[in-house]
Amino acid sequence: MAAADAPAGCKVVLASTVAKSLSSEVQEGLNQVGKAPLLVGFLANHDPAARMYADWTGKTCRESGFEFDLRQVDKEELEDQILAANQDDKVDGIIVYYPIFGNRQDQYLQQIVDINKDVEGLSHRYVFNMYQNIRFLDEAKLQKSILPCTPLAIVKILEYLHVYNPVLPYGNRLFGHNITVVNRSEVVGRPLAALLANDGANVYSVDIANIQNFTRGSGIKKKRHEVHDKDGWKLEDCVPLSDVVISGVPGDKFKFPTQLLRDGAVCINFSSEKNFGPEVKEKASIYVPAIGKVTICVLQRNLLRLIQNRRGPSVPSGTATEKPGTLEALTES
């Protein structure tokens, strides 16, 4: 749907529009690498959504100048295949399309991917850094930690929409915003709430069981977020307080109660299902109906960052701010 089709008060922003703003960054970084990086994807399930995402990743990567090798394997062989890819010097990055077993064995598989090839940022070191609000891998702050693709894609969308305030110091740029995130999965919802809170937002994380508050405290005085249960709270308690609402419920039966939105809220849908009905455009000021193309761009940025981290800095410190768009500029977020 084009933005012109929305009511006068609502701007519909498509993922393709945001992705264009990132693709020039990716191309600059690709030019500095000097070769087509190889991303290997492992598909070991029969989930049609995973297959669609894998095919889409491959198409977009090849169009952008990356190599992509989708390897369909039996789930019982996946562990050995990942370990082999870890040892293969030709492989620059690895992505696994989950769920595989749908239990703790999937968590084990996430941890055996080489941290230097973990394009999804699922290794323990990256996850620990994310929740602890540690943004670099080294004391010199030259190697940026990898963040999970979908949560980071939403961050990049919020930056594009100027929800992040560039006048404030980096790391505090969501100060003053109340954000509701409807999804607390370990893959997207919880990491997203942590990222937003670590950047200064007051986040209400909504799960089927309860609502939690992710915050760095009054005046964002704490170095990292804390989590507090909001006993007895429901959607009708947090949504009217929120200027940003982000929803990612995978079930086709869920529809967000649009009547709870405050006028002028920013609404983002990251589910494969349409959580927001068309009436959202009657109350929202900005509506982003999908994020997939931005997620692929972030995946490519992560792959370039992995290569950069392995190679080490290639230019003097400070060049990233002087020449935005270079590979070093990918270290900002």
N, C-alpha and C positions, 0 to 999 in steps of 0.2 A: 504494500500500500504506500503511495506517495504521500509526502507531507501535505500536499495541497488538498488531499481528500479529508483531512482531519478538520474538526471544528476550529474556528478562528483562534480559540484560546490554547489549542494543543498542537505541538510540533511532534510529528512522528519521525524519529531518527532511525534509519536502517543501519544494520551492522556493517554493510558494505561501505557506507559513508565513513564510519569510524575507521574501518580497516584501511581505507585509502590513506588516512593520515599517518598510519603506522608503516605502510608498505615501503615508503621512501626511506625510512630508517632502516628497514630490513635490507633493502637493496644496497644502501651504502655499506652496511656491515658485510653483506655478501661480497661486494667488490673488494673489500679489504682482505677477506679470507683468501681470495684468489683461486678458489676451486668450488665445485658443487658439493656441499656437505651431504653426507649420507645419513638419512634417518631410517632406522629399521623399525617397522611396526609388527607386533605379534598379535595375531587374532586366533584365540583358542576357545571361542564360544560360538553360539548360533544366534546371538542377540542381533536382530536386524538393525537396531539403533547403533550398535557398535560397528557393524559392517558398513553402515552408511557413513559414519564418522571416519572410518578408516579409508573408504574410497574417496571421500571428500578431502581428507588430508593429503592423500597421494596426488589427486588432481591439482590441488592448490600448490603443493610443494613443487611439482614438476613445472607448473606454469611460472613459478617464481624463481626458478633456477636451482632448486634443491633436488637431490636424488632421494627417492623413496622406495623402499623395498618392503612390501607387505608379505609376511611369512605366516601362512596358515598352518598351525600345528595342532596336534592332539594335546589336550591339557596335561596329560601325564608326561609329555615330553617337553613341556614349556620350560621347566627349570633348567634342563640341560641346554636348551636352545638359548636361553638368556645368558647363561654362563659362557657359552661359546661366543656370543656376540660381545660380551664384555672383553674377551681376549682378542677380538678381531680389530686390528689397527685401522681397517678401512671404515669401520662403523663409528660415526661421530655422535649419534644419539639413539636412544632406545625409547619406544613408547609401547606399553602393553594395554590392550583394550579390555578393561574389566567390565563386569565381574567374570571371574574364571570359575572358582569353586564357591564363591559367595560366603566365605567364612575367613577364619584367621589365616588360612593358607594363602589367601590373596595378600594379606599383610606381609607374610613371609616373602612372597614373590616380589613385592615392592622393595623390600630391603636388600635383595640380592642383585638388583640392577646396579652396575658400577656408578658411584656418585658422580664421576666425571662424564657419564653418558645419560644421566637421569634427566631427561628433558621435561618430565612432568613435575619434578621437585618433590617426589614422594619418599626419598631416602630419609632415614632418621635425622641425619645432620641438618637437612633442609627444613624438615618439619619442626625440629627443635628450635632452630633459628627463627622461623616464622612466628611461633607462639611466644618466644622470648623477646621478640622485637629486636633481633640481632640481624643486621642487614648485610653484613660482609662476612667473608670466610677467613679473612686475614687481618692482622692488626694494622697493616698499612692502608686498609680500606681500598684495595685495588681490585679485589675479586668479589663481585656481588653474589649473594646467595640466590639460589634458584627458587622461584615461587610457583605454586601450582597454576596451570594454564587458565582454567575457567575462572577462579577467583581473581587472578591478575587481569584477565580480560575485562571483568566488570570494573575493576579499578581504572583501567585505561579508558573505559567508556565514561566513567564519572569525571575523569580528567578532561576528556574531550568536551563534555557538557558544562565544564567550568563549575562543577559542584566542588571540586578541589579548589581552594583559594591560593593562587600562586604568590600572593602578598605575604602569606604566613610562612614560617620556616618549614623546610622539607621535613616531613614526619608529623607535622601538626596541622596539615592543610584541610582537614575535615572538622576542625574545631568549630563547635556551634551547631553542627548538624545532628539531627535525630534520624536514625535509619532503621527501618524494620526489614529483616531478612527472613522470609518464610521458607525455611529449609535448614536443617542442621545436620546434614550428612557429613561424614568424616572426609569426603572427597571435595565437596564444594561449600556447603552451608557454614560449617563451623570454621574452616579456614578463612572464608570470606568475612565472617563476623570479626575474627581476630585481626585481620588485615585492616579493616575499616576502623576498628577501635584503636589499634596501634597508631593509626594516622589521625586520631583525635576525635572521632565520631562517638556519639552515644548510641550503641547498637542494641536493638531488641531482636534477639534470636528466637524464632518461633519454631517449635517442634510439635508433633502431635501430642506429646506428653505434657509440655509446659513451655513457659517463656523465660528466657534468661537475658540478663543485661550484661553486655560486654562494654567495659568503660575503663578509661585511664583515670577516672576520678574527677572530682570538681576542679575545674581549671586545668585539666589534663596534666596534673602534677606528677603522676606516676610514670615510670619509664616504659612500662608495658601494661597491657590490659589485665583487668581482673574480671571474674565472672560471678554474678550473683543471681540466684533464683528470684523470680518475681512471682511469689506465691499468690495464687488466685487470679493472676492476670490472664486476659484473653486478648484476641486480636482487637476487639473494640476498645481496649485500654491503651494499646501502644500505637496503632495505626493513625488515629487522629493527631498524635503528637509528632508524627514523622513527616519530614519534608522529602524523604526518599523512601520508596518501597520497592524491594527486590524480591521476586518470587520464583521458586524453582521446584514446585511440587510435580513429580513425574506422573501421577495418576490422572487419567482423563476425566475423572469425576469431579476433581477439585476446580472450583471457580472462585477467584478472589472476590470478597464482598466489597465491591467498588464504592458502595454508599459510605463506607468508613473512611475513605480517603479525605484528607484535607484538600481544599481547593489549591490547585497549582503544584501538587506533589509531582516529583519525578518518579516514573514507574518503569521498571526493567524486568523483563521476563527472560529467565535463562533455562526454562524447562523445554523439552521437546514438545510438550503439550502447551496449549494456549491457556495459561492461568488467568489472564485478564480478558474479559469480554469486551466487545466493541464500545460498550458504554464507558470504558476507562477514559476515552478521549473527551468525554464531557466534563471530567474533573481534573485530569492531569494537565500539567503545563508541557511536559515532555514525556513521550512514551517510546520505549525501545522494545519492540516485540520479540527480538531474537538476538543472540550474540555470537553465533557460530563462526562467522567469518573473522571476527576479532580474535576468537580463541585460536584459530589457525595461525594468525599473525603473531600472537604471543608465543605459540609453540615454536615458530621459526626464530623469534627473538631469543627464546631460551636456548635453542640449539646453537645460535651464534655466540651466546654468552658462554656456553660450555666450552666452545672452541677457544674463545678469548681467555677464559680462566686457565685452560691447559697451556696456552702459549705464553701467558703473562702479558703485561702491558707493552704495547708496541710504540707508544708515543709518550712524551713527557706529561707529567701530571698537570692538569689544567686545560689540556687540549679539548676535553669533552665539552667544557662550557664555552670555549671559543669557537668550536666547530660543531654545533649540534647536528645530529644525524649520522655521525660516524659510529663505528662499532663501539667505541668507548662510551658514547652517549647512551648506550643501552643499559649502562649501570645505574641509571637514576631510579627506575622502578619496573 
